[in-house]
Amino acid sequence: MTETWRLLACKGCGSAIVELALALAQVPYDREEHDYGTPEGRAALEPYNPLAQVPTVILPDGEVMTETLAIVLMLDDLVPTAALLPTAGDPLRPQALRWMTFLVAAVYPTFTYGDEYAKWNVGEDLRSSTNAHRERLWRHIEGIAKGPWFLGERFSALDLYIAVMANWRPRLAWFEANAPKLHQIAIAVGEVPVLAPIMAANFS
């Protein structure tokens, strides 16, 4: 692919997952920083994404894509040589799809609700409860991960999710102590030459 994508992103956010996937797929992109926590950032995002969230991708033909999972699946279709996911028929593919969706559907919402508890007209105890629930989920995922990558010897986009999300609460030090396989995946992703600059730019 030679046409350039526009990636509306925010440092340290879920957009980093898409940045990593684009780098592996060797898709050229222009990254635009938009902090959705500010009025200016939300105003820049809203014309493309009414939720004013990142990642928001504008494709070369003007089509807008949102949601990390949708974007990663689209990239896997467009650039199968990037091997972001096991191919159809591979016995690892169902597990890759299952656990990538689990991260998006079960772990991600703990931030959506816990980070902005006032938005939902509830108290700060929601943050405490979602923090605790997230740690339980990560311990469960730790028990599923095979190592050295989540699926075993097969690197996949799942590892990109883990690398980025391990930098969020409860942070890398917690993973090192409580989820060592996931911690090692996060560290290893940051050591892949094409991915290292993106991880450093987002989490340094």
N, C-alpha and C positions, 0 to 999 in steps of 0.2 A: 504494500500500500504506500502510495506516494503523496496523497492529498493530506493536508494538515487539518487536524481536529482542533477545536477550541475546548479547553478544559477549564471550567470555572471551579476554582479550588480554594481551600483554606488550609493553612499550615497546620499539620498535626491532625487533620480530620480524616473522615472516611475517603475523601478524594485521593489520599495517598495510595489507597488500594488500587484505584484506577490508574494512577500514575505508574505504579509498578507494573501493572498488566500491560499498559501501553508500551512501556520500555521493553518488556519481554517480547511483545508482538512486533516491535520495531515500527510502530505507527508514529509518524511525526505529529507533534501537538504543540500548541501554544498554551502555556499555563497562565491563567489570570487569577491573581490573589483577590479573594473577596471574603472578608470576615463577616459571616452571617450573624455574628453577635452584635454588629453595629448597624445603625440605621442606613448608613451608606452601603454597606455590604448587602443588606437585604434588598435595598432599592435596585442594586445592580442585578441581583439574581431573580427578582420577582417577574420581570418580563419573560423569562425563559422557564421559570419554575415557581409556580404560585406558592409553594411551601418555603421558598427562599433557602433551599438546602444545597449542600454540595455532597457528592459531585454532580455537576450539571455539565453535560457535553453537548456541544453543537457540532453536528457532523458537517462535512463539506457541502452537502446538498441542503443544509439549513435545518434538517431534522434534529429535534432535541431528544436527548436520552438522559434519563436520570436513573437512580438506584444502582448501586454497585453490582449487585447480582445480575441485573439485566445487561449491564455494560460488559461485564466479564463474559457472560454467555454469548453475547453478540461478537465480542472479539474472538472467542474460541471458534465461532462459526466462520468469521471472516478470515482469520489467520490460523488455520489448523496446525501449521508448521510450528507455531509458538508452543504447542502442547500445553496449554493452560489447564486442560482437563483431560482425563482419559477419554479415548474415543468411544463411540457407540459400540457396544458389544464387549468392551473391556470389562472384566468383572469388578474393577475398581471404580468404574464410573458411577454406579448407584450410590456407593459410599461417599464419593466426592460430592455429588449433588445433594445427598442427604445432609451432610455435615456443613457444607457451605450455606445451605438454606437455614440450618439450625442456628448458625452464627448470626445470620441476618434476622431471623424471626424470633429467636429467644434471647440472645445476648444483646444485640443492638438496642432493643426497646428498653433495657434497663437504664441506658443512657438517655434515651428520648424522654422518659418520664422522670427519672431521678435527677437529671441535670437541671430541668426546668420545672421543678415541682410546683412553683407558684403559678405557673401557667395553667395548671389543672385544678387550681383552688384547693390545694392540700398543703399540709405543713412539711417541714424539713424532715420529718420521720420517713417520708417516702424515699428520700435519698439514702438514708441508712438501710432501709429494707431492700431497696434495689441493689445497693452495694453488696449486702450479704447474699442476696439471691444470685448475683453475678458470680461471686466467688464459688458458690455451690455449683453453678453451671460449668465454670472453668475446671473445677476438680473432676466433674463428670467427663468433660472433653479430654482432660489429661489421661483418664483411664482408657479412652478410645484410641488416642494417638499411638502410632506404632513406633515411629522413629526410624531413621534420623529425620524423615519428613512425616507429615501427618499420615499419609497413606503407606508409609514404609520407605522403600527405596525410590519410590516415584514422587518427584517434585510436582506440585500442582498449585493452582490459584488459592487453594485452601491455606497454603503456607503464607501467602501474601496477607490474607485476612489475619492470621494469627500474629504475624510480625507487626502489623500496624496496631491491632487491638491490644496486644500485650503492652504497648506503650501508654495505654489509657489506664484509668483506675481498674484494678489496684496496683498497677505499675510493674515494671520489670523485676524489681527486687522481690515482690510477692511471688511472682512466677518462679523465680529462681529457687525460692524456699518451698513452694507448695505445688508447683507444676513444672518440674525440671525438663520434661520432654518438650513442652510448649515453649519454655524459656530458650531451650537450645535451638528450636526452629526459628524463633524470633532473631536470635543472634546470627544464625547461619544465613538467613535471608539478607541481613545487613552486610554480610561479607561477600555476597555475589557481586562481582565487579559492576555490572550494568545497573544493579539496584542500590548499591551502597550510597551513591550521591543523593538519590531520592530519599532514602531513609535518613541520611544525615541532615538534609535540608528541612525535613519535616519534624525531626525529633531531636535536633542538637540543641 
